[in-house]
Structures are given as C-alpha cells and as structure tokens.
Amino acid sequence: QVQLVESGGGLVQAGGSLRLSCTASRRALGNYAMGWFRQAPGKEREFVAAISWAGGGTHYADSVKDRCTISRDGAKNTVYLQMNSLKPEDTGVYYCVADGLKIPSQETMSTLASWGQGTQVTVSS
C-alpha cells in the first residue's frame, strides 16, 4: 500500500477556488492511478476525478468536469485537484486514492488499494 497525505482544504465562498494536494509515500509505477473522491454529510462517497500516472489520462465526474482539473507532478509524487467556481454542494471531505491496477471511479471505489485521511472543503453561500 501507498501512504497518502492530503492538504489544501478549507473554507471558501461560493465562486472561489481551492487546490487540493495529495502526496504519495513512493513513486507510482506503470499503470498506477490516483484520484479524488468526496463525501458530503449524510451522503454517500462519490467519485470526483482520476488520473493515470503513466499516460496522464484524466477522468471526471459530470458534476465537476467543467470546473476541476486533476494533474500530477511525478518528481514530487503529488497529485493536485484544482477546483474553480466552487458551489455549496461541493462541500464535503475530499479523499485521495491510489491504485496500482485500477483507474479510480465510482465503480472501482470499493476495491481501491490506498486512501488518504481526507481534507475538509467547505463552500459557503
């Protein structure tokens, strides 16, 4: 397993931006992928975005694809989630994930290998 540490959450007004960071304890190899999920109070955890480490292919939930960008820095073993035009419904705990075999998605969520502790994002109206 890979240890993941998230940062960058906080309180922001609607329309604002945040950049979340997730640093992995070791370099991802081959088809290793990373991503983000979120969980709002009283709701199920949901997929936000994912990136393939090898090719950099990206995937987004429909609810964020026009407002968020996932990227990675191989030298820093870090993946970022830039979130713009934030809405109150974006509020929740954001979790970083990593897996050596599967691309993170709503379908693969229950089988992903490594999870971070989460970082709180609160968007005020």
C-alpha positions in Angstrom: 0.0 0.0 0.0 0.9 3.6 -0.5 0.6 6.2 2.2 -1.3 9.3 1.1 -1.4 12.7 2.7 -3.9 15.4 1.6 -3.7 19.1 2.1 -5.3 22.3 0.8 -8.8 22.0 2.1 -10.5 24.9 3.8 -13.4 27.4 3.9 -14.1 29.3 0.7 -17.0 31.4 -0.6 -19.1 30.2 -3.5 -17.4 31.1 -6.7 -14.0 30.8 -5.2 -11.2 28.3 -5.8 -9.1 25.8 -3.9 -6.3 23.5 -4.9 -6.0 20.2 -3.1 -2.7 18.3 -3.0 -2.0 14.6 -2.3 1.5 13.3 -1.8 2.2 9.6 -2.1 4.9 7.9 0.0 6.5 6.4 -3.0 6.7 6.9 -6.7 3.8 5.4 -8.7 4.9 3.0 -11.3 3.5 1.7 -14.5 -0.3 1.8 -14.6 -0.6 3.3 -11.2 -3.5 5.7 -10.9 -4.6 8.3 -8.4 -7.8 10.2 -7.9 -10.2 12.0 -5.6 -13.5 11.2 -4.0 -15.7 13.3 -1.8 -18.3 12.7 0.8 -20.8 15.3 1.9 -22.6 15.0 5.3 -25.4 12.4 5.1 -24.5 11.4 1.6 -22.6 8.5 0.0 -19.0 8.9 -1.1 -18.7 9.8 -4.7 -16.1 9.9 -7.4 -14.6 13.3 -8.4 -11.6 12.8 -10.7 -8.8 10.4 -11.6 -5.5 10.5 -13.4 -3.4 7.7 -14.8 0.2 8.1 -13.7 1.8 6.6 -16.8 -0.1 8.4 -19.5 -1.7 11.2 -17.7 -5.2 10.3 -18.9 -7.9 12.1 -16.9 -11.4 11.3 -15.9 -14.0 13.5 -14.2 -17.4 13.2 -12.7 -20.0 15.1 -14.7 -20.7 17.4 -11.8 -17.1 18.8 -11.8 -15.6 18.3 -15.2 -16.0 21.9 -16.3 -14.7 23.3 -13.0 -12.0 21.0 -11.9 -8.6 19.9 -13.2 -6.6 17.0 -11.9 -2.9 16.9 -12.6 0.3 15.3 -11.2 3.9 16.1 -10.6 6.0 12.9 -10.9 9.1 14.4 -9.3 7.1 15.2 -6.2 4.9 12.1 -6.1 2.0 14.5 -5.9 -1.4 14.8 -7.5 -3.4 18.0 -7.5 -7.1 18.9 -7.8 -7.7 22.4 -8.9 -11.3 23.4 -8.1 -12.8 26.6 -9.5 -16.2 28.2 -9.4 -17.0 26.3 -6.2 -20.5 25.7 -5.1 -22.0 25.0 -1.7 -22.8 21.5 -3.0 -19.1 20.9 -3.4 -18.8 20.9 0.4 -17.5 17.6 1.9 -14.5 15.7 2.9 -12.2 15.0 -0.1 -10.2 11.8 -0.1 -7.2 11.0 -2.2 -6.9 7.4 -3.5 -4.3 5.4 -5.3 -4.3 2.0 -7.0 -1.7 0.1 -9.0 -4.2 -1.8 -11.1 -7.4 0.2 -11.5 -8.5 3.7 -12.5 -10.4 5.2 -9.6 -14.1 5.5 -10.5 -17.5 5.1 -8.8 -17.4 1.5 -10.0 -14.0 0.7 -8.6 -14.3 2.7 -5.3 -14.8 -0.2 -3.0 -11.7 -2.1 -4.3 -9.2 0.7 -4.4 -6.0 -0.1 -2.5 -4.9 3.1 -0.7 -6.9 6.0 0.8 -5.8 9.2 2.5 -7.4 10.6 5.7 -9.3 13.2 3.9 -9.3 17.0 3.9 -12.4 19.2 4.6 -13.7 21.5 1.9 -16.5 23.9 3.0 -18.1 26.3 0.5 -20.3 29.0 1.9 -23.1 30.6 0.0 
